[in-house]
Amino acid sequence: MTILQIVTHPNDILTTPTEELTKADILSSEIQTLIENMIDTCLDADGLGLAANQVGVGKSLIICRKPGTNQFDTIINPKIVHAEGSMHSKGEGCLSLPGQHFNIKRFKKITVTGLAADGETLMIGTKSKRFAKIVQHELDHLDGFTLLNRGKKV
């Protein structure tokens, strides 16, 4: 178990879009270890999700905690393929912006495609608004956006 340092604002890696991973990259011991360490880091920080660039790695990889559990979905090269409804996420926080909270508009439900940690194609449809919010938050990080770009500080 390795706890990684979480990058905080201001840091250029948080505003730089990430690079996609190939299937060979995903199956490497380096990326598999990164995924394990990101999960350990997120649990240690009591976070709900983490993007690779939040731990200093500019790759398109996120982990998102499944609602009510300590289990995570790993999504590599994620893309939203369907979105519906809207909601206002009030007081949304971020491990890279400690102590700051924002109100932000998000989709209520999304469907995301990408690759799993084993390199296989996956599709995840969010069933809860909370999980939809977590996934969208982490996807913003991969595109180089933080809550500073997306919401109104409260």
C-alpha positions in Angstrom: 0.0 0.0 0.0 1.4 3.3 -1.1 -0.2 6.7 -0.4 0.5 9.1 -3.2 0.8 12.9 -2.7 -2.3 14.6 -4.0 -1.5 17.6 -6.2 -3.2 20.8 -5.2 -4.0 24.0 -7.0 -2.1 25.8 -8.4 -0.2 23.2 -10.4 0.0 23.0 -14.2 -0.8 19.3 -14.3 -4.3 20.1 -13.0 -5.0 22.4 -16.0 -3.4 20.2 -18.7 -5.6 17.7 -20.6 -4.4 14.1 -20.0 -3.2 11.6 -22.6 -5.0 8.4 -23.4 -3.6 5.0 -22.5 -3.1 2.0 -24.9 -4.2 -1.5 -24.0 -0.5 -2.4 -23.6 0.0 0.6 -21.2 -3.0 -0.5 -19.1 -1.7 -4.0 -18.7 1.8 -2.8 -17.6 2.8 -3.3 -14.0 3.3 0.5 -13.7 -0.3 1.3 -14.5 -1.7 -1.6 -12.4 0.3 -0.3 -9.5 -0.8 3.2 -10.1 -4.5 2.1 -10.0 -3.9 0.3 -6.6 -2.1 3.3 -5.2 -4.8 5.7 -6.3 -7.4 3.6 -4.6 -5.3 3.5 -1.4 -4.7 7.3 -1.6 -8.4 8.0 -2.1 -9.4 5.8 0.8 -6.7 7.4 3.0 -8.0 10.9 2.1 -11.6 9.8 2.5 -12.3 10.9 -1.1 -15.0 9.8 -3.5 -12.8 9.7 -6.6 -9.5 10.6 -8.0 -8.0 11.3 -11.4 -4.5 10.3 -12.3 -3.4 13.9 -12.8 -4.4 14.6 -9.2 -1.4 12.4 -8.2 0.9 13.9 -10.8 0.3 11.4 -13.7 -1.0 13.0 -16.9 -2.9 9.9 -18.1 -6.6 9.4 -18.8 -7.5 7.3 -15.8 -10.0 7.8 -13.0 -11.2 5.8 -10.0 -14.7 6.4 -8.5 -16.0 5.0 -5.3 -19.2 3.0 -5.6 -21.9 4.6 -3.5 -22.0 3.3 0.1 -18.9 1.1 -0.3 -15.1 1.2 -0.2 -15.1 -0.4 -3.7 -14.0 1.5 -6.8 -14.7 1.5 -10.5 -11.6 2.1 -12.6 -12.3 3.8 -15.9 -9.5 4.4 -18.4 -9.9 6.7 -21.4 -13.5 7.5 -20.2 -16.0 9.3 -22.5 -19.6 10.3 -21.8 -21.8 8.8 -24.5 -25.2 9.7 -23.0 -26.3 12.4 -20.6 -29.7 13.4 -19.3 -31.3 15.8 -16.9 -29.6 18.4 -14.8 -29.0 19.0 -11.1 -27.2 21.5 -9.0 -24.4 20.0 -7.0 -24.2 22.2 -3.9 -21.0 22.5 -1.9 -19.0 20.2 -4.1 -15.4 19.8 -2.9 -12.2 18.5 -4.3 -9.1 16.9 -2.9 -7.0 19.2 -5.1 -8.7 22.3 -3.7 -8.7 21.6 0.1 -11.2 23.6 2.1 -13.0 25.0 -0.9 -16.6 24.3 -2.0 -18.5 25.1 -5.1 -22.0 25.0 -6.5 -22.0 23.5 -10.0 -24.5 22.3 -12.6 -24.1 18.6 -13.5 -26.1 16.0 -15.5 -28.4 13.8 -13.3 -27.5 10.6 -15.2 -24.7 9.7 -17.6 -23.4 6.7 -19.4 -19.7 6.4 -19.7 -17.6 4.1 -21.9 -13.9 3.3 -21.5 -11.6 0.5 -20.5 -11.5 -1.4 -17.3 -8.3 -2.1 -15.4 -8.0 -5.4 -17.3 -8.1 -3.6 -20.6 -11.6 -4.8 -21.5 -14.2 -2.4 -22.8 -16.7 -1.2 -20.3 -19.9 0.8 -20.2 -21.2 2.3 -16.9 -24.6 3.8 -16.5 -24.9 5.9 -13.4 -28.0 5.0 -11.3 -27.5 7.6 -8.6 -27.1 11.3 -8.9 -24.1 11.1 -6.4 -22.2 8.6 -8.6 -23.0 10.7 -11.7 -21.5 13.7 -9.9 -18.4 11.8 -8.9 -17.7 10.6 -12.4 -18.3 14.0 -14.0 -16.0 15.6 -11.5 -13.2 13.2 -12.3 -13.8 13.5 -16.0 -13.4 17.3 -15.7 -9.9 16.7 -14.2 -8.9 14.6 -17.2 -9.8 17.5 -19.5 -7.8 20.0 -17.4 -10.7 21.6 -15.5 -11.2 22.1 -11.8 -14.1 23.4 -9.9 -12.5 26.8 -10.2 -13.4 26.6 -13.9 -16.9 25.0 -13.5 -18.6 26.4 -10.5 -19.4 29.3 -8.2 -17.4 29.3 -4.9 -19.5 29.2 -1.8 
